[in-house]
Amino acid sequence: MTSEERQEARYQRRKAKRQRNRQARSDAVGTLDEVFSFHNMFWAGKKCCNGVRWKQSTQNFELHLFSGTAKRRRQILDGTWKPAKTVHFTLRERGKVRPIDAPHINDRQIHKVLSERVLIPLYGPGMIYDNGASQKGKGLQFHYKRLKKHLRSLYRRYGTAAGLALADYHGFFPNANREMILERHRRLILDPRIREIADKVVNSAPGAIGMPLGVEPSQMEMVALPSTIDNYMACQTKAEGTGHYMDDYHFGAENCDTAREILGTLIKLSEAERLEVNPEKCKVATIGQPFRFCKAKFQVLPSGRIITHGSRDGMKRARRKMRYFKRQVDAGTKTVRDVELWLAGQVAYYEKFDDHGRVLHLNRIFYAMFVRSENNVQNHQGRGHRGNDRGPQLHQADGKRVPGPVPGGGGAGGGPHGGAL
């Protein structure tokens, strides 16, 4: 047997093993009756109501959840279910306008079962570990920790001269090729009845190309779409610390020249998969230079310490909102306690980074606007510490004081509670 024949035989054995693994995962998912059982659909419907029970449509849905689930399950098993039209609207999120196509809650119930019982078990084994978007147990903070781990590894091996390549896809959702997604259905979803449901969800998206924002299966489809590229970059190139969060990529390398080669490989692979890389957001630099990834700023100091900062645009929005809330409080349409609860979310975001100064800044603005200016110092209750389940506590009892001036007059410690939340 020649070397070419032995190579072909090894390839056929690997191909047959991969197919057996796909079949085993598909068998573990179950049949259409098992996936869309009444139990699975009922509890998926209950999850769809979380956080939106104030809507009239949600209340009607939950009121008739037993009978409605039985009706929709019968349609699924009979093959007569069709996705309804979505509600289209635009949303400005962190300064960026995003078109949203929201499905009706009746369809969301089926979408959730499809995502949790079919797409996640079948797509998950093919994704790299550092692909953390929209996955249980992961998320953005998980990816920040992984990126810092990769930066520390690069620093130990190459110092601050190590190269880092950043890339971003252009129109990731709007320009997605549906034929690639349907071909992946044929390869991974081996039950034809389940595959028919998944194809209906993809084909029901408005327009001829692209996947809609606001649809749960669409989110999972797009998270796993570049998995072929991820695995090639992690296993077949010199990239160290390959990471992928939705449409944002980062690759580490020995130096900047190697990082540029890796970035060129990514662009070629993306073109083959019909994904467009945005050249304006591609960057190659050393890890010693500050860079931004998913709105956060990272910098590796010469000592090896990694400094992270949250989005600076969030500070602008927070100050603008507090001025708006001040007018609402003066008009009597909002209470100081409402503003304080809103501020807790802003502060919690920056507490995850090296942004202690920004936390103090937000607290001082709140104190100057809503506490000192209202002569409400004696009655003010500041936020308790994180993890303190006693609720809001007076800072005098906690023994915490924040130094520095308070906007609006006086020092931060001028009030009986230290001048900070």
C-alpha positions in Angstrom: 0.0 0.0 0.0 1.4 3.3 -1.0 1.6 6.4 1.2 -1.2 8.0 -0.6 -3.4 5.0 -0.1 -2.6 4.9 3.6 -3.3 8.6 3.9 -6.7 8.2 2.2 -7.5 5.2 4.4 -6.8 7.3 7.5 -8.9 10.1 6.2 -11.8 7.7 5.6 -11.5 6.2 9.1 -11.6 9.7 10.6 -14.5 10.7 8.4 -16.5 7.6 9.4 -15.7 8.3 13.1 -16.9 11.9 12.9 -20.1 10.7 11.2 -20.6 8.1 14.0 -20.2 10.9 16.6 -22.8 13.1 14.8 -25.2 10.2 14.7 -24.7 9.5 18.4 -25.3 13.1 19.3 -28.4 13.2 17.1 -29.7 10.0 18.7 -29.1 11.5 22.2 -31.2 14.5 21.3 -34.2 12.2 20.6 -37.1 12.1 18.2 -39.5 14.9 17.5 -42.0 13.6 20.0 -39.3 13.5 22.7 -37.8 16.9 21.9 -41.2 18.7 21.8 -42.8 16.8 24.7 -45.5 18.5 26.7 -43.1 18.8 29.7 -40.3 20.5 27.7 -42.7 22.9 25.9 -44.6 23.8 29.1 -41.5 24.7 31.1 -40.0 26.5 28.1 -43.2 28.6 28.0 -42.8 29.4 31.7 -39.2 30.6 31.0 -40.5 32.8 28.1 -42.7 34.7 30.6 -39.8 35.6 32.9 -39.2 39.4 32.9 -42.1 40.3 30.6 -45.2 39.4 32.7 -46.2 43.0 32.7 -47.2 42.6 29.0 -50.8 41.8 28.2 -49.8 39.2 25.6 -47.7 37.4 28.1 -50.5 37.3 30.7 -52.9 35.9 28.1 -50.2 33.4 27.0 -49.6 32.2 30.6 -53.3 32.1 31.4 -53.9 29.6 28.7 -50.5 27.9 28.9 -51.9 24.3 29.4 -54.3 24.3 26.5 -52.0 26.5 24.3 -49.0 24.2 24.8 -51.1 21.2 23.8 -52.4 22.9 20.7 -48.9 24.0 19.5 -47.5 20.6 20.2 -50.2 19.0 18.1 -49.2 21.4 15.3 -45.6 20.5 15.6 -46.2 16.8 15.5 -48.6 17.1 12.6 -46.2 19.3 10.6 -48.7 22.1 10.3 -46.9 24.6 12.5 -45.7 27.8 10.8 -43.9 30.7 12.4 -46.0 33.9 12.7 -44.7 37.3 11.5 -42.3 39.1 13.7 -42.7 42.6 15.1 -40.1 44.9 13.6 -38.7 47.9 15.5 -35.4 49.7 16.0 -33.5 49.9 19.3 -30.6 52.2 20.2 -28.2 50.1 22.3 -25.1 51.7 23.7 -25.2 54.4 21.0 -25.8 51.9 18.1 -29.1 51.5 16.3 -30.1 47.9 15.9 -33.1 46.5 13.9 -35.0 44.0 16.0 -37.5 41.4 14.8 -39.3 40.2 17.8 -41.4 37.0 17.5 -44.7 36.4 19.2 -44.5 34.6 22.6 -46.3 31.6 21.1 -43.3 31.1 18.7 -40.8 32.0 21.4 -41.9 28.9 23.3 -41.0 26.7 20.3 -37.9 28.6 19.6 -36.7 28.0 23.2 -37.3 24.3 23.0 -35.5 24.1 19.6 -32.5 26.1 21.0 -32.1 24.3 24.3 -33.0 20.7 23.2 -31.5 20.6 19.7 -29.2 23.4 18.6 -27.1 23.7 21.8 -26.4 19.9 22.2 -25.5 19.6 18.5 -23.6 22.8 18.0 -21.8 22.8 21.3 -19.2 20.0 20.7 -18.0 21.8 17.5 -17.3 25.2 19.2 -14.1 26.2 20.8 -14.0 26.8 24.6 -13.2 30.5 24.1 -16.4 31.1 22.2 -18.4 32.4 25.2 -21.3 34.4 23.7 -24.9 33.4 24.6 -23.9 30.2 26.3 -24.9 29.1 29.8 -22.1 29.5 32.3 -20.2 31.9 30.1 -20.8 35.4 28.8 -18.9 38.6 28.4 -17.2 38.6 31.8 -16.1 35.0 31.2 -14.5 36.1 27.9 -12.8 39.1 29.6 -11.2 36.6 32.1 -10.1 34.3 29.3 -8.6 37.2 27.4 -6.6 38.3 30.5 -5.4 34.7 30.9 -4.2 34.7 27.3 -2.4 38.0 27.8 -0.6 36.7 30.9 0.5 33.6 29.0 1.8 35.8 26.1 3.6 38.0 28.5 5.4 35.1 30.2 6.6 33.7 26.9 7.4 36.8 24.9 7.1 39.9 27.1 5.2 43.0 26.0 6.6 42.6 22.5 4.1 39.8 21.8 1.7 40.5 19.0 -2.0 40.7 19.1 -4.5 40.7 16.2 -8.0 42.0 16.5 -10.7 41.5 13.9 -14.4 42.2 13.5 -17.1 41.0 11.0 -19.1 43.6 9.1 -22.9 43.1 9.2 -22.5 39.7 11.0 -26.3 39.2 11.4 -27.7 41.1 8.5 -25.3 39.6 5.9 -25.4 36.0 7.1 -25.7 33.4 4.4 -28.7 31.2 5.1 -27.6 28.5 2.7 -24.6 27.9 4.9 -26.9 27.5 7.9 -29.3 25.1 6.1 -26.3 23.0 4.9 -25.2 22.7 8.6 -28.7 21.6 9.5 -28.4 18.8 6.9 -25.0 17.8 8.3 -25.8 17.9 12.0 -29.5 17.5 12.5 -30.1 14.0 11.2 -33.7 13.6 12.2 -35.7 14.9 9.1 -38.7 16.0 11.2 -36.6 18.1 13.6 -34.6 19.5 10.7 -37.8 20.6 9.1 -38.7 22.7 12.2 -35.2 24.2 12.3 -35.4 25.1 8.6 -38.8 26.7 9.0 -37.4 29.0 11.7 -34.5 30.1 9.5 -36.6 30.6 6.4 -39.2 32.6 8.3 -36.7 35.4 8.8 -37.7 38.5 6.8 -35.7 39.3 3.7 -33.6 37.1 1.4 -30.4 37.1 3.4 -29.3 37.6 7.0 -30.6 36.4 10.4 -32.8 38.6 12.6 -31.8 40.0 16.0 -34.2 39.1 18.8 -34.8 35.5 17.8 -33.3 32.9 20.2 -32.4 30.2 17.5 -31.0 32.9 15.3 -28.6 33.9 18.1 -27.4 30.3 18.5 -27.1 29.8 14.8 -24.8 32.8 14.5 -22.7 32.0 17.6 -21.8 28.6 16.0 -21.6 29.8 12.4 -17.8 30.5 12.4 -16.9 27.3 14.3 -15.0 25.9 11.3 -12.9 29.1 11.2 -12.4 29.0 15.0 -11.1 25.4 15.0 -8.8 26.0 12.0 -7.3 29.1 13.6 -6.8 27.4 17.0 -5.3 24.1 15.6 -3.7 24.8 12.2 -2.1 28.3 12.6 0.5 29.8 15.0 -2.2 31.7 16.8 -1.9 31.5 20.6 -4.9 32.4 22.7 -7.6 32.3 20.0 -10.8 33.9 21.2 -14.2 34.6 19.6 -17.0 36.5 21.1 -19.9 36.7 18.6 -18.3 38.7 15.7 -15.2 39.9 17.5 -11.9 38.0 17.3 -8.5 38.2 19.0 -5.4 36.2 18.3 -2.0 36.2 20.1 1.3 35.6 18.4 5.1 35.7 19.0 5.4 39.1 17.3 3.4 41.5 15.2 4.6 40.0 11.9 3.2 36.6 12.8 0.0 38.3 14.0 -0.4 39.9 10.6 -0.1 36.5 8.9 -2.7 35.1 11.2 -5.0 38.0 10.4 -4.6 37.4 6.7 -5.5 33.7 7.2 -8.6 34.7 9.0 -9.7 37.0 6.2 -9.2 34.2 3.6 -11.1 31.7 5.6 -13.9 34.2 6.2 -14.3 34.9 2.5 -14.6 31.2 1.9 -17.4 31.0 4.5 -19.0 34.1 3.0 -18.3 36.3 6.0 -17.0 39.8 5.5 -14.3 41.1 7.8 -14.4 44.8 8.5 -11.0 46.2 7.6 -11.5 49.4 9.6 -11.8 47.4 12.8 -8.8 45.1 12.2 -5.7 46.0 14.3 -2.3 44.5 14.9 -0.3 45.7 17.8 1.9 44.5 20.7 0.2 43.6 24.0 2.0 46.4 25.7 -0.1 48.9 23.8 -3.7 49.7 25.0 -6.4 48.2 23.0 -10.2 47.8 23.2 -12.1 44.6 22.9 -15.9 44.5 23.3 -16.0 48.0 24.7 -13.5 47.3 27.4 -9.9 48.7 27.5 -7.0 46.4 28.2 -3.3 47.2 28.8 -0.4 45.0 29.9 2.1 47.0 31.9 5.9 46.3 31.7 5.6 44.6 35.1 3.0 42.2 33.7 0.0 43.6 35.5 -3.1 43.9 33.3 -5.2 47.0 33.6 -8.8 46.9 32.5 -11.3 49.7 32.2 -15.0 49.7 31.3 -16.6 51.6 28.5 -16.0 55.3 28.8 -19.2 56.0 26.8 -21.1 54.5 29.8 -19.9 57.4 32.0 -21.3 60.0 29.5 -24.6 58.2 29.4 -24.8 57.9 33.2 -24.1 61.6 33.7 -26.7 62.5 31.1 -29.3 60.2 32.6 -28.7 61.6 36.1 -29.4 65.1 34.9 -32.6 63.9 33.3 -33.6 62.0 36.4 -33.0 65.2 38.5 -35.6 66.9 36.4 -38.0 64.0 37.0 -37.4 64.0 40.7 -38.0 67.7 40.9 -41.3 67.2 39.0 -42.3 64.4 41.3 -42.5 61.6 38.7 -39.5 59.7 40.1 -38.1 59.2 43.6 -34.5 59.5 44.8 -34.7 55.8 45.8 -35.5 54.9 42.1 -32.4 56.8 41.0 -30.4 55.1 43.6 -31.5 51.6 42.5 -30.6 52.6 38.9 -27.2 53.8 39.9 -26.5 50.4 41.6 -26.4 48.8 38.1 -24.0 51.4 36.7 -21.7 51.1 39.7 -21.8 47.3 39.5 -20.5 47.4 35.9 -17.5 49.5 36.7 -16.7 47.6 39.9 -15.7 44.6 37.7 -12.9 46.7 36.2 -10.0 48.8 37.6 -12.4 51.8 37.7 -12.6 52.7 41.3 -12.3 56.4 40.3 -15.3 56.2 38.1 -17.3 54.5 40.9 -16.4 57.4 43.2 -17.3 59.9 40.5 -20.8 58.5 40.0 -21.4 58.3 43.7 -20.3 61.9 44.2 -22.5 63.2 41.4 -25.5 61.3 42.9 -24.8 62.7 46.4 -24.4 66.3 45.1 -27.6 66.1 42.9 -30.0 64.1 45.0 -28.8 64.2 48.6 -27.0 67.4 49.5 -29.0 69.6 47.1 -32.3 68.3 48.6 -31.1 68.7 52.3 -31.8 65.1 52.7 -28.4 64.1 54.2 -29.8 63.1 57.6 -32.4 60.7 56.0 -30.2 59.4 53.2 -29.5 55.6 53.2 -26.4 54.7 51.2 -26.0 51.4 49.3 -24.6 48.5 51.3 -21.6 46.6 50.2 -21.8 43.9 47.6 -22.9 40.7 49.0 -24.6 42.4 52.0 -28.1 41.1 52.2 -29.2 43.5 54.9 -30.3 46.0 52.2 -29.3 49.7 52.1 -27.3 50.6 55.2 -26.1 54.0 56.6 -22.5 54.5 55.8 -21.9 55.9 59.3 -22.7 52.4 60.6 -20.5 50.8 57.9 -17.6 53.1 58.8 -16.9 54.0 55.2 -15.9 57.5 54.0 -14.8 58.5 50.6 -12.2 61.3 50.4 -12.1 64.1 47.9 -14.4 67.0 47.0 -18.1 66.5 46.3 -19.6 68.4 43.3 -21.9 71.0 44.7 -19.9 72.1 47.7 -18.2 70.6 50.7 -15.9 67.6 51.1 -16.9 64.0 50.6 -16.8 63.5 54.3 -18.8 66.7 55.1 -22.1 64.9 55.6 -22.8 62.6 58.6 -22.7 59.6 56.2 -19.3 60.3 54.5 -20.7 61.8 51.3 -20.7 58.6 49.3 -23.1 55.8 48.7 
